[in-house]
């Protein structure tokens, strides 16, 4: 199986822009008429994605023996349809159609305490739920800039798209293929300015495959990146996990305290990073089991070698 970055971003910018225009002109119901056939076609023609989806759902089902969960082809189709709905929610977030009334916060008080002191934070996100709802985080009590680290080659184009249509706060996408000294300095400045930095902690690094650590996740061993935790130690700031799930028609944003600040003394470095990786994997598993169909990694997540 290939590394996840080998999944091509075919026409991603013009495609998202076209979908966004349909959404703005005609609304969600009309967009679903267009989107569902596309997703169905993609599901039919994406064998690797179907297999990865089924593998994930089977692992979830083993952790939820008292809950009925479709784990075969039908289950994977529902998983892809959930992804289609997440795309629509993504577009709604970009356009500003998701308002504060559509969002419920859990664990916001501690976040506000930090922000009221103009203290920046690092948020560990994932591909569970919809991180695009980060746009409404700008209304946590005062306007705050949210910086999201992404691996897409199209970060600048996405920023242009977001700024053209966005109405819900300041969101910057920062393209990061590898963490350089210049990137670290940039992020230190953002943290010092009281801004939020968001990084996904559930995908292995693009350029350095050695900076990974194994963790138990949904009953099997998977590789997680060390980078987000090393970055946290460099930034010397409080760390929270961030999960946004759609539950009962609302976008529920969960902020969970992870650390007041990470530090990795040389002699204990590997062991302490391993603890952080496992703690994050446990947190991710907790929320995956709440909304299994909202985790969107359609590749072999439990691949632990270079085959």
MARSETOR-108515 format. One line per 10 residues: number of its first residue (from 1); for each residue x, y, z of N, C-alpha, C. Coordinates in Angstrom, 1 decimal. Example, Ala and Ser with C-alpha at 12.3 -4.5 7.8 and 13.67 -1.06 7.14 Angstrom:
BEGIN
1> 13.2,-5.7,7.8,12.3,-4.5,7.8,13.2,-3.3,7.8; 12.8,-2.2,7.1,13.7,-1.1,7.1,12.9,0.0,7.9
! end
This chain:
BEGIN
1> 0.8,-1.2,0.0,0.0,0.0,0.0,0.9,1.2,0.0; 0.5,2.3,-0.7,1.3,3.5,-0.8,1.0,4.4,0.4; 2.0,5.3,0.7,1.8,6.3,1.7,0.6,7.2,1.4; 0.0,7.7,2.4,-1.3,8.4,2.2,-1.1,9.6,1.3; 0.1,10.2,1.2,0.3,11.4,0.4,0.3,11.1,-1.1; 0.4,9.8,-1.5,0.4,9.4,-2.9,-1.0,9.5,-3.4; -2.0,9.7,-2.6,-3.4,9.8,-3.1,-3.5,11.2,-3.8; -3.8,11.2,-5.0,-3.8,12.4,-5.8,-5.0,13.3,-5.4; -4.7,14.6,-5.5,-5.7,15.6,-5.3,-6.2,16.1,-6.6; -7.0,15.2,-7.3,-7.4,15.5,-8.7,-8.4,16.6,-8.7
11> -8.0,17.7,-9.4,-8.9,18.8,-9.6,-9.6,19.3,-8.3; -8.8,19.2,-7.2,-9.4,19.5,-5.9,-9.9,21.0,-5.8; -9.1,21.9,-6.3,-9.5,23.3,-6.1,-10.7,23.7,-6.9; -10.6,23.4,-8.3,-11.8,23.8,-9.1,-13.0,23.0,-8.7; -12.8,21.8,-8.3,-13.9,20.9,-7.9,-14.6,21.5,-6.6; -13.8,21.9,-5.6,-14.4,22.4,-4.4,-15.0,23.8,-4.7; -14.4,24.6,-5.6,-15.0,25.9,-5.9,-16.3,25.7,-6.6; -16.4,24.7,-7.5,-17.7,24.5,-8.2,-18.8,24.0,-7.2; -18.4,23.1,-6.3,-19.4,22.6,-5.3,-19.8,23.8,-4.4; -18.9,24.6,-4.1,-19.2,25.8,-3.2,-20.2,26.7,-3.9
21> -20.0,26.9,-5.2,-20.9,27.8,-5.9,-22.3,27.2,-6.0; -22.4,25.9,-6.2,-23.7,25.2,-6.2,-24.4,25.3,-4.9; -23.6,25.2,-3.8,-24.1,25.3,-2.4,-24.7,26.7,-2.2; -23.9,27.7,-2.6,-24.3,29.1,-2.3,-25.5,29.5,-3.1; -25.6,28.9,-4.4,-26.8,29.3,-5.2,-28.0,28.5,-4.9; -27.9,27.2,-4.6,-29.1,26.4,-4.5,-29.3,25.7,-3.2; -28.3,25.7,-2.3,-28.5,25.1,-1.0,-28.1,23.7,-0.9; -28.2,23.1,0.3,-27.7,21.8,0.6,-28.4,20.7,-0.2; -29.8,20.8,-0.3,-30.5,19.7,-0.9,-30.1,19.5,-2.3; -30.0,20.6,-3.1,-29.6,20.5,-4.5,-28.2,20.0,-4.6
31> -27.3,20.5,-3.7,-25.9,20.0,-3.8,-25.9,18.5,-3.6; -26.7,17.9,-2.7,-26.7,16.5,-2.4,-27.1,15.7,-3.7; -28.0,16.3,-4.5,-28.3,15.6,-5.8,-27.1,15.5,-6.7; -26.2,16.5,-6.6,-25.0,16.4,-7.4,-23.9,15.5,-6.8; -23.8,15.6,-5.5,-22.7,15.0,-4.7,-22.9,13.5,-4.5; -24.0,13.1,-4.2,-24.2,11.6,-3.9,-23.8,10.7,-5.1; -24.3,11.1,-6.3,-23.8,10.2,-7.5,-22.3,10.2,-7.7; -21.7,11.4,-7.4,-20.2,11.5,-7.6,-19.6,10.6,-6.5; -20.0,10.6,-5.3,-19.4,9.8,-4.2,-19.7,8.3,-4.5; -20.9,8.0,-5.0,-21.2,6.6,-5.3,-20.3,6.1,-6.4
41> -20.0,6.9,-7.4,-19.1,6.5,-8.5,-17.7,6.3,-7.9; -17.3,7.2,-7.1,-16.0,7.2,-6.5,-15.8,5.9,-5.6; -16.9,5.6,-4.9,-16.9,4.4,-4.0,-16.7,3.1,-4.9; -17.5,3.1,-6.0,-17.4,1.9,-6.9,-16.1,1.7,-7.5; -15.4,2.8,-7.8,-14.1,2.7,-8.5,-12.9,2.8,-7.6; -13.1,2.9,-6.3,-12.0,3.0,-5.4,-11.9,1.8,-4.5; -11.3,0.7,-5.1,-11.3,-0.6,-4.3,-10.5,-0.5,-3.1; -9.3,0.2,-3.1,-8.5,0.4,-2.0,-9.2,1.1,-0.9; -9.9,2.2,-1.3,-10.6,2.9,-0.3,-11.7,2.1,0.4; -12.4,1.3,-0.4,-13.5,0.4,0.2,-12.9,-0.6,1.1
51> -11.7,-1.2,0.8,-11.1,-2.2,1.7,-10.6,-1.5,3.0; -10.0,-0.3,2.8,-9.6,0.4,4.0,-10.7,0.8,4.9; -11.8,1.2,4.3,-13.0,1.6,5.1,-13.5,0.3,5.9; -13.6,-0.8,5.2,-14.1,-2.0,5.8,-13.2,-2.5,7.0; -11.9,-2.4,6.7,-10.9,-2.7,7.8,-11.1,-1.9,9.0; -11.3,-0.6,8.8,-11.5,0.4,9.9,-12.8,0.0,10.7; -13.9,-0.2,9.9,-15.2,-0.5,10.5,-15.1,-1.8,11.3; -14.4,-2.8,10.8,-14.3,-4.0,11.5,-13.5,-3.9,12.8; -12.5,-3.0,12.8,-11.8,-2.7,14.0,-12.6,-2.0,15.1; -13.4,-1.1,14.6,-14.4,-0.4,15.5,-15.4,-1.3,16.0
61> -15.9,-2.2,15.2,-17.0,-3.1,15.6,-16.4,-4.0,16.7; -15.2,-4.4,16.6,-14.6,-5.3,17.6,-14.5,-4.6,19.0; -14.4,-3.3,18.9,-14.3,-2.5,20.2,-15.7,-2.1,20.7; -16.7,-2.4,19.9,-18.1,-2.1,20.3,-19.0,-3.3,20.1; -18.7,-4.3,20.9,-19.4,-5.6,20.7,-20.9,-5.5,21.0; -21.4,-4.5,21.7,-22.8,-4.4,22.0,-23.5,-3.5,21.0; -22.8,-3.0,20.0,-23.4,-2.0,19.1,-23.4,-2.6,17.7; -24.5,-2.6,17.0,-24.5,-3.1,15.6,-23.9,-2.1,14.7; -22.9,-2.5,13.9,-22.2,-1.6,13.0,-22.0,-2.4,11.7; -22.5,-1.9,10.6,-22.3,-2.6,9.3,-20.8,-2.5,8.9
71> -20.1,-3.6,8.7,-18.7,-3.6,8.4,-18.3,-4.1,7.0; -19.3,-4.5,6.2,-19.1,-4.9,4.9,-19.2,-3.8,3.8; -19.6,-4.2,2.6,-19.7,-3.2,1.5,-20.7,-2.1,1.9; -21.8,-2.5,2.4,-22.8,-1.5,2.8,-22.3,-0.5,3.8; -21.6,-1.1,4.8,-21.0,-0.2,5.8,-20.0,0.8,5.2; -19.2,0.3,4.3,-18.2,1.2,3.7,-18.9,2.3,2.8; -20.0,1.9,2.2,-20.8,2.8,1.4,-21.4,3.9,2.3; -21.9,3.5,3.4,-22.4,4.5,4.4,-21.3,5.4,4.8; -20.1,4.9,5.0,-18.9,5.6,5.4,-18.6,6.7,4.4; -18.6,6.3,3.1,-18.4,7.3,2.0,-19.5,8.4,1.9
81> -20.7,8.0,2.1,-21.8,8.9,2.1,-21.6,9.9,3.3; -21.2,9.4,4.4,-20.9,10.3,5.6,-19.8,11.3,5.2; -18.8,10.9,4.4,-17.8,11.8,3.9,-18.4,12.8,3.0; -19.4,12.4,2.2,-20.0,13.4,1.3,-20.8,14.5,2.1; -21.4,14.0,3.1,-22.1,15.0,4.0,-21.1,15.9,4.7; -20.0,15.4,5.0,-18.9,16.2,5.7,-18.4,17.2,4.7; -18.4,16.9,3.4,-17.9,17.9,2.4,-18.9,19.0,2.4; -20.2,18.7,2.4,-21.2,19.8,2.4,-21.1,20.6,3.7; -20.8,20.0,4.8,-20.6,20.8,6.1,-19.4,21.7,5.9; -18.4,21.1,5.2,-17.1,21.9,5.0,-17.4,23.1,4.2
91> -18.2,23.0,3.2,-18.6,24.1,2.3,-19.4,25.1,3.1; -20.3,24.6,4.0,-21.1,25.5,4.8,-20.2,26.3,5.8; -19.2,25.6,6.3,-18.3,26.3,7.2,-17.5,27.4,6.4; -17.0,27.1,5.2,-16.3,28.0,4.4,-17.1,29.3,4.1; -18.4,29.0,3.8,-19.3,30.1,3.3,-19.8,31.0,4.5; -19.6,30.5,5.7,-20.1,31.2,6.9,-21.5,30.8,7.2; -22.1,29.8,6.5,-23.4,29.4,6.8,-23.6,28.7,8.1; -22.5,28.2,8.7,-22.5,27.6,10.1,-22.3,28.8,11.0; -23.3,29.0,11.9,-23.3,30.1,12.8,-23.1,29.6,14.2; -22.9,30.5,15.2,-22.7,30.1,16.5,-23.9,29.2,17.1
101> -25.1,29.5,16.5,-26.2,28.7,17.0,-26.2,27.2,16.5; -25.3,27.0,15.5,-25.2,25.6,15.0,-24.1,24.8,15.7; -23.4,25.5,16.7,-22.2,24.9,17.3,-22.4,24.8,18.8; -22.0,23.6,19.3,-21.9,23.4,20.8,-20.5,23.2,21.2; -20.1,23.9,22.2,-18.7,23.7,22.7,-18.6,22.9,23.9; -17.6,22.0,24.0,-17.4,21.3,25.2,-15.9,21.5,25.7; -15.7,22.0,26.9,-14.4,22.3,27.3,-13.9,23.7,26.9; -14.8,24.6,26.7,-14.4,25.9,26.2,-13.8,26.8,27.3; -14.2,26.6,28.5,-13.8,27.5,29.6,-12.3,27.7,29.8; -11.6,26.5,29.7,-10.1,26.6,29.9,-9.5,27.3,28.7
111> -10.1,27.1,27.5,-9.6,27.7,26.3,-9.7,29.2,26.4; -10.8,29.7,26.9,-11.1,31.1,27.1,-10.1,31.7,28.1; -9.8,31.0,29.1,-8.9,31.5,30.1,-7.5,31.8,29.5; -7.1,30.9,28.7,-5.8,31.1,28.0,-5.9,32.3,27.0; -6.9,32.3,26.2,-7.0,33.4,25.2,-7.2,34.8,25.9; -7.9,34.8,27.0,-8.1,36.1,27.7,-6.7,36.7,28.2; -5.7,35.8,28.3,-4.4,36.3,28.7,-3.5,36.4,27.5; -4.1,36.4,26.3,-3.4,36.6,25.0,-2.3,35.5,24.9; -2.6,34.3,25.3,-1.7,33.1,25.3,-2.1,32.2,24.1; -1.2,32.0,23.2,-1.5,31.1,22.1,-1.5,29.6,22.5
121> -2.1,28.8,21.7,-2.3,27.4,22.0,-2.0,26.5,20.8; -1.5,25.3,21.0,-1.4,24.3,20.0,-2.6,23.4,20.1; -3.3,23.1,19.1,-4.4,22.2,19.1,-4.1,21.0,18.2; -4.2,19.8,18.8,-4.0,18.6,18.0,-5.3,18.1,17.5; -5.4,18.2,16.1,-6.6,17.7,15.5,-6.4,16.4,14.8; -7.4,16.0,14.0,-7.3,14.7,13.3,-8.2,14.8,12.1; -8.4,13.6,11.4,-9.3,13.5,10.3,-10.6,12.9,10.7; -10.9,13.1,12.0,-12.2,12.7,12.6,-13.1,13.9,12.6; -14.2,13.9,12.0,-15.1,15.0,12.0,-14.7,16.1,11.0; -14.9,17.3,11.3,-14.8,18.4,10.4,-14.0,19.6,10.9
131> -12.7,19.6,10.7,-11.9,20.6,11.2,-12.2,22.0,10.6; -12.9,22.0,9.4,-13.2,23.3,8.8,-14.1,24.2,9.7; -14.8,23.5,10.7,-15.6,24.3,11.6,-14.7,25.2,12.5; -13.4,25.0,12.4,-12.5,25.8,13.1,-12.8,27.3,12.8; -13.4,27.6,11.7,-13.7,29.0,11.3,-14.5,29.7,12.4; -15.4,28.9,13.1,-16.2,29.6,14.1,-15.5,29.6,15.4; -14.3,29.0,15.5,-13.5,29.2,16.8,-13.1,30.6,16.9; -13.1,31.4,15.8,-12.7,32.8,15.9,-13.7,33.6,16.8; -14.8,33.0,17.2,-15.8,33.6,18.1,-15.8,33.1,19.5; -14.6,32.6,19.9,-14.5,32.1,21.3,-14.6,33.1,22.4
141> -14.8,34.3,22.1,-14.9,35.4,23.1,-14.3,36.6,22.6; -13.3,36.5,21.8,-12.7,37.6,21.0,-12.2,37.0,19.7; -12.0,37.9,18.7,-11.6,37.4,17.4,-10.2,36.8,17.6; -10.0,35.6,17.1,-8.6,35.0,17.2,-8.3,34.4,15.9; -7.1,34.4,15.4,-6.7,33.8,14.2,-6.3,32.4,14.4; -6.9,31.5,13.5,-6.6,30.1,13.6,-5.7,29.7,12.4; -4.6,29.1,12.7,-3.6,28.7,11.7,-3.6,27.2,11.6; -3.9,26.6,10.5,-4.0,25.2,10.3,-2.9,24.7,9.4; -2.1,23.8,10.0,-1.0,23.2,9.2,-1.5,22.1,8.3; -1.2,22.2,7.0,-1.7,21.2,6.1,-0.6,20.7,5.2
151> -0.8,19.5,4.6,0.2,19.0,3.7,-0.1,19.2,2.2; -1.3,19.7,2.0,-1.7,19.9,0.6,-0.8,20.9,-0.1; -0.6,20.6,-1.4,0.2,21.5,-2.2,-0.5,22.7,-2.6; -1.8,22.7,-2.3,-2.7,23.8,-2.8,-3.1,24.7,-1.7; -2.3,24.8,-0.6,-2.7,25.7,0.5,-3.0,27.1,0.2; -2.1,27.7,-0.7,-2.3,29.1,-1.1,-3.6,29.3,-1.8; -3.9,28.3,-2.7,-5.1,28.4,-3.5,-6.3,28.2,-2.6; -6.2,27.3,-1.6,-7.3,27.2,-0.6,-7.5,28.4,0.2; -6.4,29.1,0.6,-6.5,30.3,1.3,-7.3,31.4,0.5; -7.0,31.4,-0.8,-7.7,32.4,-1.7,-9.2,32.1,-1.7
161> -9.5,30.8,-1.8,-10.9,30.3,-1.9,-11.6,30.7,-0.6; -10.9,30.4,0.6,-11.5,30.7,1.9,-11.7,32.2,2.0; -10.8,33.0,1.7,-10.9,34.4,1.9,-11.9,35.0,1.0; -12.2,34.4,-0.2,-13.2,34.9,-1.1,-14.6,34.7,-0.6; -14.8,33.6,0.0,-16.2,33.3,0.4,-16.4,33.3,1.9; -15.3,33.2,2.7,-15.4,33.0,4.1,-15.9,34.3,4.8; -16.8,34.0,5.8,-17.4,35.1,6.6,-17.3,34.9,8.1; -16.6,33.8,8.5,-16.8,33.4,9.9,-15.5,33.5,10.6; -14.6,34.4,10.3,-13.4,34.5,11.1,-12.1,34.4,10.3; -11.0,34.5,10.9,-9.7,34.5,10.3,-9.1,33.1,10.4
171> -8.9,32.4,9.2,-8.4,31.1,9.1,-7.2,31.1,8.1; -6.1,30.7,8.5,-4.9,30.6,7.6,-4.5,29.1,7.4; -4.4,28.7,6.2,-3.8,27.4,5.9,-2.3,27.5,5.6; -1.5,26.8,6.3,0.0,26.9,6.2,0.5,25.6,5.6; 1.0,25.6,4.4,1.5,24.4,3.8,2.8,23.9,4.5; 2.9,22.7,5.0,4.0,22.2,5.7,4.4,20.8,5.2; 5.3,20.7,4.3,5.8,19.4,3.9,6.8,18.8,4.9; 7.6,19.7,5.5,8.5,19.3,6.5,8.7,20.5,7.5; 9.0,20.2,8.7,9.1,21.3,9.7,10.5,21.8,9.7; 10.7,23.0,9.1,12.0,23.7,9.0,12.1,24.7,10.2
181> 13.3,25.2,10.3,13.6,26.2,11.4,12.7,27.5,11.1; 12.6,27.8,9.8,11.8,29.0,9.4,10.3,28.8,9.8; 9.8,27.6,9.6,8.4,27.3,9.9,8.2,27.4,11.4; 9.2,26.8,12.2,9.1,26.8,13.6,9.1,28.3,14.2; 9.9,29.1,13.6,9.9,30.5,14.0,8.6,31.2,13.7; 8.1,30.9,12.5,6.8,31.5,12.1,5.7,31.1,13.1; 5.7,29.9,13.5,4.7,29.4,14.4,4.9,29.9,15.8; 6.1,30.1,16.2,6.4,30.7,17.5,5.9,32.1,17.6; 6.0,32.9,16.5,5.5,34.2,16.4,3.9,34.2,16.5; 3.3,33.2,15.9,1.8,33.1,15.9,1.4,32.8,17.3
191> 2.1,31.9,18.0,1.7,31.6,19.4,1.9,32.8,20.3; 3.0,33.5,20.1,3.3,34.7,20.9,2.3,35.8,20.7; 1.6,35.8,19.5,0.6,36.8,19.2,-0.8,36.4,19.8; -0.8,35.2,20.5,-2.1,34.8,21.0,-3.0,34.1,20.1; -2.4,33.5,19.0,-3.2,32.8,18.0,-3.2,31.3,18.3; -4.1,30.6,17.5,-4.2,29.2,17.6,-3.5,28.5,16.5; -2.8,27.4,16.7,-2.1,26.6,15.7,-2.7,25.2,15.8; -3.2,24.8,14.7,-3.9,23.4,14.6,-3.0,22.5,13.7; -2.8,21.3,14.2,-2.0,20.3,13.4,-2.7,19.0,13.6; -2.9,18.3,12.5,-3.4,16.9,12.6,-2.3,16.0,13.1
201> -2.7,15.1,14.0,-1.8,14.2,14.7,-2.1,12.8,14.4; -2.8,12.5,13.3,-3.2,11.1,13.0,-2.7,10.7,11.6; -1.7,11.4,11.0,-1.1,11.0,9.8,0.4,11.0,9.8; 1.1,10.0,9.3,2.5,10.0,9.3,3.1,11.0,8.5; 4.4,11.5,8.8,4.9,12.6,8.1,5.2,12.4,6.6; 5.2,13.5,5.9,5.4,13.4,4.4,6.9,13.0,4.1; 7.8,13.7,4.7,9.2,13.6,4.3,10.1,12.7,5.1; 9.8,12.5,6.4,10.6,11.7,7.2,9.9,10.6,7.9; 9.9,9.4,7.2,9.1,8.3,7.7,9.7,7.6,9.0; 10.9,8.1,9.5,11.4,7.6,10.7,10.8,8.3,11.9
211> 10.2,9.4,11.7,9.7,10.1,12.9,8.2,9.7,13.2; 8.1,8.4,13.5,6.8,7.8,13.8,7.0,7.0,15.1; 5.8,6.7,15.7,5.8,5.9,16.9,4.6,5.0,16.8; 4.8,3.7,17.2,3.6,2.8,17.2,2.7,3.1,18.4; 1.4,2.9,18.2,0.5,3.0,19.3,-0.7,2.0,19.1; -1.3,1.6,20.2,-2.4,0.7,20.1,-3.6,1.6,19.7; -4.3,1.3,18.6,-5.5,2.1,18.2,-6.5,1.1,17.7; -7.7,1.1,18.3,-8.8,0.2,17.9,-8.3,-1.2,17.9; -7.5,-1.6,18.9,-7.1,-3.0,19.1,-6.0,-3.5,18.2; -5.4,-2.6,17.4,-4.2,-3.0,16.6,-3.2,-1.9,16.6
221> -2.0,-2.3,16.2,-0.9,-1.3,16.2,-0.9,-0.5,14.9; -0.8,0.8,15.1,-0.7,1.8,14.0,0.4,2.8,14.3; 0.9,3.4,13.2,2.0,4.4,13.3,1.4,5.8,13.4; 1.8,6.5,14.3,1.4,7.9,14.5,2.6,8.8,14.4; 2.5,10.1,13.9,3.6,11.0,13.8,4.1,11.5,15.1; 5.4,11.6,15.2,6.0,12.3,16.4,6.0,13.8,16.3; 6.0,14.3,15.0,6.2,15.7,14.8,5.3,16.6,15.6; 4.0,16.4,15.7,3.1,17.3,16.4,3.5,17.5,17.9; 4.1,16.5,18.5,4.5,16.5,19.9,5.8,17.2,20.0; 6.7,17.0,19.1,8.0,17.7,19.0,7.8,19.2,18.8
231> 6.8,19.5,17.9,6.5,20.9,17.7,5.9,21.5,19.0; 5.1,20.8,19.7,4.6,21.3,21.0,5.7,21.7,21.9; 6.7,20.8,22.0,7.8,21.1,22.9,8.6,22.3,22.4; 8.7,22.5,21.1,9.4,23.7,20.6,8.7,25.0,20.9; 7.3,24.9,20.8,6.5,26.1,21.0,6.3,26.5,22.4; 6.5,25.5,23.3,6.5,25.8,24.8,5.1,26.5,25.1; 4.1,25.9,24.7,2.7,26.5,25.0,1.8,25.3,25.4; 0.7,25.7,26.0,-0.3,24.7,26.4,-0.8,23.9,25.1; -1.2,22.7,25.3,-1.6,21.8,24.2,-3.0,21.3,24.5; -3.9,21.3,23.5,-5.3,20.7,23.7,-5.5,19.8,22.5
241> -6.4,18.9,22.7,-6.9,18.1,21.5,-8.2,18.8,21.0; -8.4,18.7,19.7,-9.6,19.3,19.1,-10.3,18.3,18.2; -11.6,18.1,18.6,-12.4,17.2,17.7,-13.7,17.9,17.5; -14.2,17.8,16.3,-15.5,18.4,15.9,-16.3,17.4,15.3; -17.4,16.9,16.0,-18.3,15.9,15.5,-19.6,16.4,15.3; -20.3,15.9,14.3,-21.7,16.3,14.0,-22.6,15.3,14.8; -23.3,15.9,15.8,-24.1,15.0,16.7,-25.5,15.7,16.9; -26.5,15.0,16.5,-27.9,15.4,16.6,-28.1,16.8,15.9; -27.5,16.9,14.7,-27.7,18.1,13.9,-26.9,19.3,14.3; -26.0,19.1,15.3,-25.2,20.2,15.8,-23.7,19.8,15.5
251> -22.9,20.8,15.3,-21.4,20.6,15.3,-21.0,20.8,16.7; -20.4,19.7,17.3,-20.0,19.7,18.7,-18.5,19.8,18.7; -17.9,20.8,19.2,-16.4,21.0,19.2,-16.0,20.6,20.6; -15.1,19.6,20.7,-14.5,19.1,22.0,-13.1,19.6,22.1; -12.9,20.4,23.2,-11.5,20.9,23.6,-11.1,20.1,24.8; -10.1,19.3,24.7,-9.6,18.5,25.9,-8.2,18.9,26.2; -8.0,19.2,27.4,-6.6,19.6,27.8,-5.7,18.4,27.7; -4.5,18.6,27.0,-3.6,17.5,26.8,-2.3,17.8,27.6; -1.8,19.0,27.7,-0.6,19.3,28.5,-0.5,20.8,28.7; 0.1,21.2,29.8,0.4,22.6,30.0,1.6,23.0,29.2
261> 2.4,22.1,28.7,3.6,22.3,28.0,4.4,21.0,27.9; 4.8,20.6,26.8,5.6,19.4,26.7,7.1,19.6,26.7; 7.8,18.7,27.3,9.3,18.8,27.4,9.8,17.4,27.3; 10.9,17.2,26.5,11.4,15.9,26.2,13.0,15.9,26.5; 13.4,15.8,27.8,14.8,15.7,28.1,15.4,14.5,27.3; 16.7,14.7,26.9,17.3,13.8,25.9,17.2,12.4,26.3; 17.5,12.1,27.6,17.6,10.7,28.0,16.2,10.0,28.1; 15.2,10.8,28.2,13.8,10.3,28.3,13.0,10.6,27.0; 13.6,11.2,26.0,12.9,11.7,24.9,12.0,10.7,24.2; 12.6,9.5,23.8,11.8,8.6,23.0,10.6,8.0,23.9
271> 10.9,7.7,25.1,9.8,7.2,26.0,8.7,8.2,26.3; 9.1,9.5,26.4,8.1,10.5,26.7,7.2,10.8,25.5; 7.9,10.8,24.3,7.1,11.0,23.0,6.2,9.8,22.8; 6.6,8.6,23.1,5.8,7.4,23.0,4.5,7.5,23.9; 4.7,8.0,25.1,3.6,8.2,26.0,2.6,9.2,25.4; 3.1,10.3,24.8,2.2,11.3,24.2,1.5,10.8,23.0; 2.2,10.0,22.2,1.5,9.4,21.0,0.4,8.5,21.5; 0.6,7.6,22.5,-0.4,6.7,22.9,-1.6,7.4,23.5; -1.3,8.5,24.3,-2.3,9.3,24.9,-3.2,9.9,23.8; -2.6,10.4,22.7,-3.4,10.9,21.7,-4.2,9.9,21.0
281> -3.6,8.7,20.7,-4.3,7.6,20.1,-5.5,7.2,20.9; -5.4,7.2,22.3,-6.5,6.8,23.1,-7.6,7.8,23.0; -7.2,9.1,23.0,-8.2,10.2,22.8,-8.9,10.1,21.5; -8.2,9.8,20.4,-8.8,9.7,19.1,-9.8,8.5,19.1; -9.3,7.4,19.7,-10.2,6.2,19.7,-11.5,6.5,20.5; -11.4,7.2,21.6,-12.6,7.6,22.4,-13.6,8.2,21.5; -13.2,9.2,20.7,-14.2,9.9,19.9,-14.6,9.2,18.6; -13.7,8.3,18.1,-14.0,7.5,17.0,-15.2,6.5,17.3; -15.1,6.0,18.5,-16.2,5.1,19.0,-17.5,5.8,19.2; -17.5,7.1,19.4,-18.7,7.9,19.5,-19.4,8.0,18.1
291> -18.6,8.4,17.1,-19.1,8.6,15.7,-18.2,7.9,14.7; -18.3,6.6,14.6,-17.4,5.8,13.7,-17.4,6.3,12.3; -18.5,6.7,11.7,-18.6,7.0,10.3,-18.0,8.4,10.0; -17.5,9.1,11.0,-17.0,10.4,10.8,-15.4,10.5,10.8; -14.8,9.3,10.7,-13.3,9.3,10.6,-13.0,9.0,9.2; -12.2,9.9,8.5,-12.1,9.9,7.1,-10.6,9.7,6.7; -10.1,8.5,6.9,-8.8,8.1,6.4,-9.0,6.8,5.5; -9.2,7.0,4.2,-9.5,5.9,3.4,-8.2,5.2,2.8; -7.4,4.8,3.6,-6.2,4.1,3.2,-5.8,3.1,4.4; -4.8,2.3,4.2,-4.4,1.3,5.2,-3.7,2.0,6.4
301> -4.5,2.4,7.4,-4.0,3.1,8.5,-3.1,2.3,9.4; -3.3,1.0,9.4,-2.6,0.1,10.2,-1.4,-0.5,9.6; -1.0,0.0,8.4,0.2,-0.4,7.7,1.4,0.0,8.5; 2.3,-0.9,8.9,3.4,-0.5,9.8,4.8,-0.8,9.1; 4.8,-1.1,7.8,6.0,-1.3,7.1,5.9,-0.6,5.8; 6.9,-0.8,5.0,7.0,-0.1,3.7,6.6,-1.0,2.5; 5.7,-2.0,2.8,5.3,-2.9,1.7,4.4,-2.2,0.7
! end
